[in-house]
Amino acid sequence: MKTVFFDVDTQLDFLFPAGALYVPGAELIAPALAALTRFAREHSIPIVSTLDTHREDDPEFRQWKPHCVRGTQGWQKYAPTLGGQTLFEKNRIDFFEDEKLARLLDAFEAKRFVVYGLVTEYCVRSAIFGLLKRGARVELVTDAIKSLDRTKEREVLAKFAAAGGKLVETSNLLTA
């Protein structure tokens, strides 16, 4: 079964305390993010990485403080998650509204997607449910995601599992 890893917004503005829109505790998933990327590279598994990308005057900044402005340090991906992947820039939470993503995913002809990244109840949620709607087998790596609100995260995970998604941990993927 053709597999694609789907890395959601593993950018410095979200991942580390100095980031503009830091997700508390996100730095704790950094080793899992690096391990997943390394594993994918070693096993020739394609990776699609989304990049939250904004202009300095982005309308989204009425709701969220400025973050992931193109060209800034915070916009950059966490270095151990770089290398060999397909980058997909997006500037909205529901990035499946962009038809370019559908064409990109179709080109991979994948039947299975392994999803991880930030933030669980926003962009990760968009990724997992968007992929499920496409009829794919979707696995969410629970120790490689982080949320702003644990209650909302639990709701997302429960809804995802009820919709047919599979919850996995990094160690299970790396030993498979």
Residue frames relative to the residue before (quaternion, step in Angstrom):
aa qw qx qy qz dx dy dz
M 1.0000 0.0000 0.0000 0.0000 0.00 0.00 0.00
K 0.4058 -0.7240 0.5034 0.2405 3.60 -0.68 1.08
T 0.1335 -0.8031 0.5806 0.0079 3.54 -0.82 1.13
V 0.0668 -0.7457 0.6609 0.0510 3.52 -1.23 0.70
F 0.3173 -0.7025 0.6005 0.2126 3.56 -1.03 0.83
F 0.1633 -0.7897 0.5896 0.0455 3.57 -0.96 0.93
D 0.1140 -0.8185 0.5624 -0.0269 3.53 -0.20 1.43
V 0.1427 -0.8336 0.5327 0.0326 3.58 -0.43 1.24
D 0.8835 -0.1741 0.0995 0.4233 3.53 -0.78 1.20
T 0.2624 0.7589 -0.5533 0.2215 3.60 0.83 0.90
Q 0.2394 0.7910 -0.4986 0.2616 3.49 0.63 1.30
L 0.6655 -0.5617 0.3352 0.3595 3.52 -1.17 0.69
D 0.6297 0.5552 -0.3510 0.4148 3.64 0.98 -0.71
F 0.7161 0.4096 -0.2443 0.5096 3.60 1.17 -0.50
L 0.7373 0.5223 -0.2189 0.3684 3.53 0.96 -0.98
F 0.8129 0.2403 -0.1035 0.5202 3.60 1.00 -0.70
P 0.6731 -0.5509 0.3206 0.3751 3.60 -1.10 0.69
A 0.6607 0.4958 -0.3224 0.4623 3.62 1.05 -0.55
G 0.5078 0.6824 -0.4047 0.3357 3.61 1.24 -0.22
A 0.6142 -0.6010 0.3886 0.3325 3.53 -1.17 0.70
L 0.7908 0.1233 -0.0659 0.5959 3.60 1.08 -0.64
Y 0.0128 -0.8633 0.5017 -0.0543 3.51 0.95 1.11
V 0.2738 -0.7169 0.6232 0.1504 3.53 -1.06 0.90
P 0.4332 -0.7338 0.4469 0.2722 3.63 -0.35 1.17
G 0.8228 0.2000 -0.1938 0.4954 3.53 -0.83 1.09
A 0.4292 0.7327 -0.4511 0.2747 3.60 1.24 -0.11
E 0.5930 0.5876 -0.3747 0.4033 3.58 1.04 -0.65
L 0.5805 0.6036 -0.3646 0.4071 3.59 1.21 -0.46
I 0.6786 0.4645 -0.3037 0.4811 3.62 1.16 -0.41
A 0.4015 0.7519 -0.4525 0.2621 3.60 1.26 -0.14
P 0.6614 0.4920 -0.3419 0.4512 3.68 0.83 -0.76
A 0.6452 0.5056 -0.3267 0.4705 3.61 0.99 -0.75
L 0.6242 0.5363 -0.3389 0.4559 3.60 0.99 -0.79
A 0.6683 0.4974 -0.2914 0.4701 3.56 0.93 -0.94
A 0.6608 0.5136 -0.3060 0.4538 3.60 0.94 -0.88
L 0.6486 0.5124 -0.3186 0.4640 3.60 0.98 -0.80
T 0.6537 0.5054 -0.3119 0.4689 3.58 0.96 -0.86
R 0.6489 0.5180 -0.3097 0.4633 3.58 0.93 -0.91
F 0.6520 0.5195 -0.3057 0.4600 3.58 0.93 -0.93
A 0.6570 0.5097 -0.3155 0.4572 3.58 0.88 -0.92
R 0.6566 0.5057 -0.3143 0.4630 3.57 0.91 -0.88
E 0.6840 0.5045 -0.2872 0.4418 3.59 0.87 -0.99
H 0.7579 0.3480 -0.1804 0.5216 3.59 1.14 -0.64
S 0.4609 -0.7221 0.4149 0.3066 3.58 1.28 0.39
I 0.3368 0.7096 -0.5298 0.3200 3.56 0.99 0.92
P 0.4235 -0.7064 0.4968 0.2735 3.61 -0.70 0.97
I 0.1650 -0.7562 0.6259 0.0961 3.55 -1.19 0.65
V 0.1410 -0.7178 0.6751 0.0956 3.53 -1.07 0.89
S 0.0730 -0.8003 0.5950 0.0073 3.58 -0.72 1.09
T 0.2565 -0.7487 0.5878 0.1674 3.55 -0.77 1.00
L 0.1577 -0.7522 0.6343 0.0842 3.52 -1.22 0.69
D 0.3257 -0.7023 0.5983 0.2069 3.55 -0.64 1.10
T 0.0196 0.8338 -0.5438 0.0935 3.58 -0.55 1.16
H 0.0321 0.8179 -0.5698 0.0738 3.56 -0.67 1.14
R 0.4366 -0.6118 0.5828 0.3089 3.50 -1.41 0.28
E 0.6696 -0.5081 0.3543 0.4099 3.58 -1.23 0.30
D 0.7599 0.3394 -0.1833 0.5232 3.60 1.10 -0.65
D 0.2051 0.8290 -0.5012 0.1397 3.58 1.21 0.48
P 0.5160 -0.6589 0.4538 0.3060 3.62 -0.91 0.88
E 0.5554 0.6167 -0.3929 0.3961 3.60 1.16 -0.52
F 0.6191 0.5828 -0.3418 0.4002 3.57 1.15 -0.56
R 0.4909 0.5996 -0.4567 0.4370 3.58 1.27 0.19
Q 0.7205 0.3997 -0.2268 0.5194 3.57 1.18 -0.61
W 0.7878 0.1787 -0.0686 0.5855 3.57 0.98 -0.89
K 0.5311 -0.5986 0.4639 0.3801 3.58 -1.07 0.51
P 0.6621 -0.5229 0.3406 0.4149 3.62 -1.10 0.56
H 0.1307 0.7719 -0.6041 0.1489 3.54 -0.97 1.01
C 0.8548 0.1649 -0.1082 0.4799 3.56 -1.30 0.39
V 0.2083 0.7666 -0.5671 0.2176 3.56 0.91 0.98
R 0.5591 -0.6417 0.4130 0.3242 3.53 -0.78 1.14
G 0.8182 0.2648 -0.2182 0.4613 3.53 -0.99 0.97
T 0.6013 0.5484 -0.3773 0.4419 3.60 1.21 -0.21
Q 0.6544 -0.4988 0.3823 0.4206 3.55 -1.26 0.29
G 0.6643 0.5311 -0.3050 0.4285 3.60 0.94 -0.83
W 0.6031 0.5654 -0.3441 0.4451 3.59 1.21 -0.51
Q 0.5930 0.6136 -0.3551 0.3818 3.56 1.15 -0.59
K 0.5023 -0.6299 0.5046 0.3103 3.53 -1.23 0.60
Y 0.5901 -0.5196 0.4843 0.3837 3.51 -1.31 0.44
A 0.5367 -0.7029 0.3612 0.2956 3.58 -0.51 1.24
P 0.6908 0.4723 -0.3233 0.4418 3.68 0.81 -0.76
T 0.6544 0.4756 -0.3355 0.4827 3.63 1.23 -0.06
L 0.5566 0.6135 -0.3785 0.4130 3.58 1.29 0.17
G 0.6416 0.5744 -0.3965 0.3182 3.50 -1.26 0.44
G 0.8847 0.0368 -0.0570 0.4613 3.50 -0.59 1.18
Q 0.6095 0.5730 -0.3747 0.3998 3.59 1.15 -0.10
T 0.4867 -0.5921 0.5418 0.3448 3.50 -1.40 0.10
L 0.2332 -0.7807 0.5678 0.1170 3.57 -0.73 1.09
F 0.0829 -0.7842 0.6147 0.0195 3.55 -0.96 0.93
E 0.2176 -0.7831 0.5724 0.1079 3.57 -0.42 1.23
K 0.0319 0.7825 -0.6191 0.0583 3.53 -1.01 0.90
N 0.1685 -0.8010 0.5654 0.1013 3.56 -1.13 0.54
R 0.6797 0.3907 -0.3163 0.5342 3.54 1.09 0.72
I 0.6154 -0.5659 0.3977 0.3781 3.53 -1.20 0.48
D 0.7503 0.3064 -0.1956 0.5522 3.59 0.88 -0.90
F 0.0918 -0.8512 0.5163 0.0198 3.54 0.21 1.29
F 0.5245 0.6096 -0.4292 0.4111 3.60 1.22 0.04
E 0.4917 0.6268 -0.4373 0.4173 3.58 1.29 0.03
D 0.6413 0.5132 -0.3118 0.4777 3.59 1.23 -0.43
E 0.3942 -0.7527 0.4798 0.2187 3.60 -0.51 1.17
K 0.5489 0.6116 -0.4054 0.4004 3.61 1.16 -0.45
L 0.6195 0.5388 -0.3538 0.4481 3.59 1.06 -0.66
A 0.6349 0.5256 -0.3373 0.4548 3.60 0.91 -0.82
R 0.6619 0.4976 -0.3106 0.4666 3.59 0.92 -0.87
L 0.6302 0.5320 -0.3269 0.4615 3.57 1.01 -0.82
L 0.6905 0.4757 -0.2842 0.4648 3.59 0.82 -0.96
D 0.6159 0.5475 -0.3456 0.4490 3.59 1.02 -0.76
A 0.6337 0.5568 -0.3309 0.4230 3.57 1.01 -0.81
F 0.6558 0.5112 -0.3138 0.4584 3.61 1.10 -0.58
E 0.1910 -0.8137 0.5203 0.1755 3.60 1.16 -0.58
A 0.2954 0.7765 -0.4978 0.2491 3.57 1.06 0.80
K 0.2760 -0.7421 0.5896 0.1594 3.52 -1.20 0.64
R 0.7621 0.2567 -0.1318 0.5797 3.58 1.28 -0.36
F 0.0658 -0.7797 0.6225 0.0149 3.55 -0.99 0.94
V 0.1809 -0.7466 0.6341 0.0879 3.54 -1.00 0.93
V 0.1144 -0.8414 0.5281 -0.0102 3.56 -0.43 1.28
Y 0.1354 0.7580 -0.6301 0.1006 3.54 -1.15 0.81
G 0.4704 0.6859 -0.4838 0.2725 3.57 -1.26 0.31
L 0.5799 -0.5937 0.4703 0.3000 3.51 -1.31 -0.53
V 0.7649 -0.2382 -0.5982 -0.0198 1.79 -2.02 1.43
T 0.6243 -0.6210 0.3178 0.3517 3.58 -0.79 1.05
E 0.7926 0.3519 -0.1922 0.4593 3.59 0.63 -1.06
Y 0.6835 0.4196 -0.2952 0.5193 3.58 1.26 0.14
C 0.8578 0.1340 -0.0717 0.4910 3.60 -0.25 -1.22
V 0.6063 0.5191 -0.3687 0.4764 3.62 1.04 -0.59
R 0.6143 0.5460 -0.3332 0.4621 3.57 1.02 -0.82
S 0.6434 0.5215 -0.3140 0.4641 3.57 0.92 -0.91
A 0.6670 0.5131 -0.2998 0.4494 3.57 0.93 -0.91
I 0.7214 0.4615 -0.2849 0.4305 3.59 0.67 -1.01
F 0.7095 0.4339 -0.2775 0.4809 3.59 0.91 -0.82
G 0.6005 0.5458 -0.3548 0.4644 3.58 1.12 -0.57
L 0.6722 0.4827 -0.2903 0.4805 3.56 0.99 -0.83
L 0.6228 0.5274 -0.3433 0.4649 3.59 1.01 -0.74
K 0.6388 0.5302 -0.3280 0.4508 3.60 0.98 -0.80
R 0.6460 0.5102 -0.3150 0.4723 3.57 1.16 -0.52
G 0.5471 -0.6495 0.3807 0.3659 3.59 1.28 -0.04
A 0.4727 0.6852 -0.4326 0.3463 3.57 1.24 0.23
R 0.4704 -0.5681 0.5732 0.3570 3.50 -1.38 0.27
V 0.0577 -0.8185 0.5713 -0.0195 3.57 -0.70 1.10
E 0.0848 -0.7741 0.6272 0.0126 3.52 -0.90 1.06
L 0.1897 -0.7791 0.5925 0.0775 3.56 -0.91 0.98
V 0.3077 -0.7667 0.5413 0.1566 3.56 -0.69 1.14
T 0.2933 -0.8388 0.4363 0.1418 3.56 -0.03 1.36
D 0.7089 0.4082 -0.2785 0.5032 3.61 1.13 -0.44
A 0.6721 0.4212 -0.2999 0.5300 3.57 1.30 0.37
I 0.6050 0.4592 -0.3780 0.5294 3.54 1.17 0.80
K 0.0685 -0.7779 0.6222 0.0562 3.55 -1.25 0.35
S 0.2227 -0.7842 0.5707 0.0982 3.54 -1.08 0.79
L 0.4915 -0.6062 0.5272 0.3361 3.52 -1.36 0.16
D 0.7840 0.1792 -0.0525 0.5920 3.57 1.19 -0.65
R 0.3780 -0.7686 0.4721 0.2085 3.60 -0.36 1.24
T 0.6183 0.5403 -0.3519 0.4493 3.60 1.04 -0.70
K 0.6676 0.4792 -0.2966 0.4865 3.58 0.93 -0.88
E 0.6172 0.5419 -0.3514 0.4494 3.58 1.03 -0.71
R 0.6492 0.5124 -0.3171 0.4641 3.59 0.91 -0.90
E 0.6362 0.5253 -0.3244 0.4627 3.59 1.03 -0.79
V 0.6489 0.5130 -0.3114 0.4677 3.59 0.94 -0.89
L 0.6740 0.5000 -0.3007 0.4531 3.60 0.87 -0.94
A 0.6540 0.5066 -0.3136 0.4661 3.58 0.96 -0.84
K 0.6671 0.4957 -0.2961 0.4707 3.59 0.91 -0.90
F 0.6313 0.5358 -0.3181 0.4618 3.56 1.03 -0.83
A 0.6746 0.4830 -0.2948 0.4740 3.60 0.85 -0.95
A 0.6538 0.5174 -0.3094 0.4574 3.59 0.99 -0.83
A 0.6826 0.4771 -0.2754 0.4802 3.59 1.17 -0.61
G 0.6638 -0.5268 0.2978 0.4395 3.59 1.28 0.07
G 0.4803 0.6603 -0.4437 0.3694 3.58 1.25 0.11
K 0.3254 -0.7407 0.5600 0.1787 3.54 -1.22 0.52
L 0.2674 -0.7475 0.5917 0.1401 3.56 -0.96 0.96
V 0.0249 0.8011 -0.5941 0.0680 3.57 -0.79 1.07
E 0.3320 -0.7014 0.5834 0.2395 3.54 -1.33 0.18
T 0.6841 -0.5009 0.3435 0.4039 3.54 -1.21 0.54
S 0.6614 0.5330 -0.3200 0.4196 3.60 0.83 -0.96
N 0.6308 0.5290 -0.3323 0.4602 3.62 1.08 -0.70
L 0.6723 0.4955 -0.2976 0.4625 3.58 0.99 -0.81
L 0.6994 0.4975 -0.2735 0.4342 3.56 0.93 -0.90
T 0.7086 0.4183 -0.2605 0.5050 3.59 1.20 -0.38
A 0.5276 0.6547 -0.4042 0.3600 3.59 1.26 -0.14
